[in-house]
Amino acid sequence: MRRVLPFALTLSLALLAGCRAKPTGRCTSSADCKDQEGYGRVCVDGMCQECGQDADCKEGFLCEANKCAPVQCKQPSDCGGGKDCQHGRCVALPAPAPAPEAAKPECDDQRPCAGGASCEAGKCVAPKVAADCFAGEAEGGGQRLQPVHFDFNGAALTNQDTATLQKDWQCLQGLKGRKVTVEGHCDERGTTEYNLHLGERRAESVRRYLSQLGADPKSLRTISYGKERPIDPGHDEAAWAKNRRAEIVVR
């Protein structure tokens, strides 16, 4: 019996030595990783890993996904196309931004500009009209070109009138697409019916002369206001001379 006890004790110690816990790779510090076979020697986030940063690897290697990997590049030419060398690694370059679509033209031969604008290099450009084309705002809306004036009871155009209308016609060239109305006016003398007829004759004289200059007669509307819209409210010859007129109104 005395011989059996020492033998049993020796066997129990041997069994305990052979049943040490298997390594799990878990750690609280790198010191816990030194004796864990099959695992790295650096504690990273509670697990024994081969590396946690490039400094944990030997020269010529970098730490990638907690493994030491050879340096991939030293300069961009070491990487393939579409990649750049960044900190020893070949990194894919971002895809270039798509080229912006060419802007569609505002106008062309099939799509002309509205309002008298001209098409220049695919863009509608407003007509250039000199400021001295206009005499002011028209009653009822629109702008008045320079007026022409008539003798008492007359509807004939003088040389001065035709010179004014030639300038008005040049202005109208830059206002293509606008509605054009020729208004005939009279002074306060005479009956309403007579002055309406006289104003129509004056407007027609202007329309006919503009047509001779090249205007489309169908695009020129005429109207007579007789003595209803004086530009000067006076009751003397100076006021009457101003009111005996025809005006071209564009809207």
Secondary structure in CASP SS format (residue, H / E / C, confidence):
PFRMAT SS
TARGET T0000
AUTHOR 0000-0000-0000
METHOD secondary structure of the structure
MODEL  1
M C 1.00
R C 1.00
R C 1.00
V H 1.00
L H 1.00
P H 1.00
F H 1.00
A H 1.00
L H 1.00
T H 1.00
L H 1.00
S H 1.00
L H 1.00
A H 1.00
L H 1.00
L H 1.00
A H 1.00
G H 1.00
C C 1.00
R C 1.00
A C 1.00
K C 1.00
P C 1.00
T C 1.00
G C 1.00
R E 1.00
C C 1.00
T C 1.00
S C 1.00
S H 1.00
A H 1.00
D H 1.00
C H 1.00
K C 1.00
D C 1.00
Q C 1.00
E C 1.00
G C 1.00
Y C 1.00
G C 1.00
R C 1.00
V E 1.00
C E 1.00
V E 1.00
D C 1.00
G C 1.00
M E 1.00
C E 1.00
Q E 1.00
E C 1.00
C C 1.00
G C 1.00
Q C 1.00
D H 1.00
A H 1.00
D H 1.00
C C 1.00
K C 1.00
E C 1.00
G C 1.00
F E 1.00
L E 1.00
C E 1.00
E E 1.00
A C 1.00
N C 1.00
K E 1.00
C E 1.00
A E 1.00
P E 1.00
V C 1.00
Q C 1.00
C C 1.00
K C 1.00
Q C 1.00
P H 1.00
S H 1.00
D H 1.00
C C 1.00
G C 1.00
G C 1.00
G C 1.00
K E 1.00
D E 1.00
C E 1.00
Q E 1.00
H C 1.00
G C 1.00
R E 1.00
C E 1.00
V E 1.00
A E 1.00
L C 1.00
P C 1.00
A C 1.00
P C 1.00
A C 1.00
P C 1.00
A C 1.00
P C 1.00
E C 1.00
A C 1.00
A C 1.00
K C 1.00
P C 1.00
E C 1.00
C C 1.00
D C 1.00
D C 1.00
Q C 1.00
R C 1.00
P C 1.00
C C 1.00
A C 1.00
G C 1.00
G C 1.00
A C 1.00
S E 1.00
C E 1.00
E E 1.00
A C 1.00
G C 1.00
K E 1.00
C E 1.00
V E 1.00
A C 1.00
P C 1.00
K C 1.00
V C 1.00
A C 1.00
A H 1.00
D H 1.00
C H 1.00
F E 1.00
A E 1.00
G E 1.00
E E 1.00
A C 1.00
E C 1.00
G C 1.00
G C 1.00
G C 1.00
Q E 1.00
R E 1.00
L E 1.00
Q C 1.00
P C 1.00
V E 1.00
H E 1.00
F C 1.00
D C 1.00
F C 1.00
N C 1.00
G C 1.00
A C 1.00
A C 1.00
L C 1.00
T C 1.00
N H 1.00
Q H 1.00
D H 1.00
T H 1.00
A H 1.00
T H 1.00
L H 1.00
Q H 1.00
K H 1.00
D H 1.00
W H 1.00
Q H 1.00
C H 1.00
L H 1.00
Q H 1.00
G C 1.00
L C 1.00
K C 1.00
G C 1.00
R C 1.00
K C 1.00
V E 1.00
T E 1.00
V E 1.00
E E 1.00
G E 1.00
H E 1.00
C C 1.00
D C 1.00
E C 1.00
R C 1.00
G C 1.00
T C 1.00
T H 1.00
E H 1.00
Y H 1.00
N H 1.00
L H 1.00
H H 1.00
L H 1.00
G H 1.00
E H 1.00
R H 1.00
R H 1.00
A H 1.00
E H 1.00
S H 1.00
V H 1.00
R H 1.00
R H 1.00
Y H 1.00
L H 1.00
S H 1.00
Q H 1.00
L H 1.00
G C 1.00
A C 1.00
D C 1.00
P H 1.00
K H 1.00
S H 1.00
L E 1.00
R E 1.00
T E 1.00
I E 1.00
S E 1.00
Y E 1.00
G E 1.00
K C 1.00
E C 1.00
R C 1.00
P C 1.00
I C 1.00
D C 1.00
P C 1.00
G C 1.00
H C 1.00
D C 1.00
E H 1.00
A H 1.00
A H 1.00
W H 1.00
A H 1.00
K H 1.00
N H 1.00
R C 1.00
R E 1.00
A E 1.00
E E 1.00
I E 1.00
V E 1.00
V E 1.00
R C 1.00
END
